[in-house]
Structure formats: C-alpha cells, structure tokens
Amino acid sequence: MTIRHLKIFVAIYETGSTTEASKKLRIAQPSISFALSELEKHYGVQLFERLAKRLRITDEGEYLYQYARHVIDLFDDMEENACKLSKESSIRIGSSITIGNHLLTQYVKQFRTKYPEVKTTVYIDNTSMIEKMILASRIDIGLIEGKANSQYIISQPFMGNELVMICSPQHAYARYQSILPEVLSAEEFILREEGSAVRDIFEGLMRAKKIPIQIIWESVSTQAIINAVNENLGVSVLPYGIVKRALERERIAIVKIEGLFLDADFNIIYHQNKLLNPALVNFMELCKQLSHQN
C-alpha cells in the first residue's frame, strides 16, 4: 500500500466514480480500478459496494477515508516543508454563522496583529457545513456552537454559552417569571436555519419532551430574528451573549422555561488525525483568552 493507492481511493470517494477519479488524477481508468482492488485486497475489506454501475461507500471505506484524507494532507505538508517551497504559513478557519457575525472578526484581527506572517483564510457557514468541511479537510479548525456530531472530530470548549428564549416586551410571556414547557406548542417560533446548532439543540429538547413546535420563520441572521421578535411576530431561542445588547435596550425580554436547561458552549473543532501546527495552536489559545474578555 502506497500514498498513490490512498490518493486514488480518496479521489474515488470524493468524485463518486472511477471514471471521474481517472479524469481528476489523469490516470487511466483500468489503473484506477486495479489500485482500488489492490487496496481492498491489502486490508481484506470491501471499500465500495458496486450497485448498478454506481459506487457506494461501505462503513469500512468511510473509516479508511477519515485516515487517508489526513495522511495525504500530512504527506503534502511534509513535501512542502522538506522541499522548502518558501510558502507562507497559513491556517484555514471555519466558523458557524453566529460566531462569525459576532466574535470571529475580533479573533482574526488580533491574531493577524500578533502573527502577521501567517495567512488566515476564513469560511463562514452553519455548524453542519463546518463539520463537513472538517471531515473533508477543506478547513483546519472550526468554531461552532455545541459539540460536533462526528466521532472523527474533537471538540474543545472555548466559551460558555447559555441559550435563552426571547419574546417581545409586549408579549404575554414578558409578564411571567417563568412558563411551563408545554405551553410552547401554541407559540409561533422564529428560529435559525436547519443545520444551526442552536436550532438542533432546542428542537432536540422539544422532541425529548414530546412537545411539537410551530416554526413560521427561519433565518441565518440572528439580527433579523431579534428584529422580528421585537415586532412581536413570534418567539425565539438564541445565545444569551448574542441577545444581551437587545435585552439591555429593552427591545426583547427573556422567558424562563421551567425544567428546561439550554446550553450550547462554543467549541473549537478539528479532525482527530489533524496535526496541529504552531499557528493553529496559537490561534486556538487566542480564542480562549479573548473569550474571557467578552
């Protein structure tokens, strides 16, 4: 088994066929198929199921991919450094939308001031997509709400983050000290989009309590949600740190829900096989330091 075998396997996995892998790597298709056969024979497992001329990854193949993708990245890093290609050090940072909107600018600005020689590239999307980018090695680390779902991803908390339910000061709930969870089935909710950790956590708690909720509006923008709640168009659940300013300005009110604990700590995530270079370690430490100042 060689690095060539792994590159061919990864290309098949990521393109979905030996034909497309052949085009991507510019290797004859018979050679692609033969290398895959050799790899399966070497490990004694079937990596893909062949169904109606289509390939479907097996559990064993999925397991191998998580290692192969990062072995290739490590190999490429070694080649780059060993050959002294004189490229700048760089890190690729992914961020959930909430963290990207409210925290990441400060983190990246201070990191660039402290380490101007390191090139930083940023990608902002919902938590679900950031996890996928970690697994596909498209980014080095991610900053998300809650923990990652994949067993191949490590989560390290860097900031505590309480979720709160909010409503308009004119809403009936604003007059109560607390409400029962059961009454939420009658409310209209304005929530983040599917794939957002905040929404996933809240919906998961509601399902566990068998309380149906009605979602009338969803948005990737927390500010749009706060504005809609302020206009009494519905209620929502968002991180306390995000709504704190609107609360202080009395644009919204916080509603306590009896027996319901909403937590979604902010986490730094990375693949379990990721080699954390000094630049990544420094950025992670900076995030943890700055979190205590917020």
C-alpha positions, 0 to 999 in steps of 0.5 A: 500500500502506497500514498498513490493507492490512498490518493486514488481511493480518496479521489474515488470517494470524493468524485463518486466514480472511477471514471471521474477519479481517472479524469481528476488524477489523469490516470487511466481508468483500468489503473484506477480500478486495479489500485482500488482492488489492490487496496481492498485486497491489502486490508481484506475489506470491501471499500465500495459496494458496486450497485448498478454501475454506481459506487457506494461507500461501505462503513469500512471505506468511510473509516479508511477515508477519515485516515487517508484524507489526513495522511495525504494532507500530512504527506503534502505538508511534509513535501512542502516543508522538506522541499522548502517551497518558501510558502507562507504559513497559513491556517484555514478557519471555519466558523458557524454563522453566529460566531462569525457575525459576532466574535470571529472578526475580533479573533482574526484581527488580533491574531493577524496583529500578533502573527502577521506572517501567517495567512488566515483564510476564513469560511463562514457557514452553519455548524453542519457545513463546518463539520463537513468541511472538517471531515473533508479537510477543506478547513483546519479548525472550526468554531461552532456552537455545541459539540460536533456530531462526528466521532472523527472530530474533537471538540474543545470548549472555548466559551460558555454559552447559555441559550435563552428564549426571547419574546417581545416586551409586549408579549404575554410571556414578558409578564411571567417569571417563568412558563411551563414547557408545554405551553410552547406548542401554541407559540409561533417560533422564529428560529435559525436555519436547519443545520444551526446548532442552536436550532438542533439543540432546542428542537432536540429538547422539544422532541425529548419532551414530546412537545411539537413546535410551530416554526413560521420563520427561519433565518441565518441572521440572528439580527433579523430574528431579534428584529422580528421578535421585537415586532412581536411576530413570534418567539425565539431561542438564541445565545444569551451573549448574542441577545444581551445588547437587545435585552439591555435596550429593552427591545426583547425580554427573556422567558424562563422555561421551567425544567428546561436547561439550554446550553450550547458552549462554543467549541473549537473543532478539528479532525482527530488525525489533524496535526496541529501546527504552531499557528493553529495552536496559537490561534486556538489559545487566542480564542480562549483568552479573548473569550474571557474578555467578552 
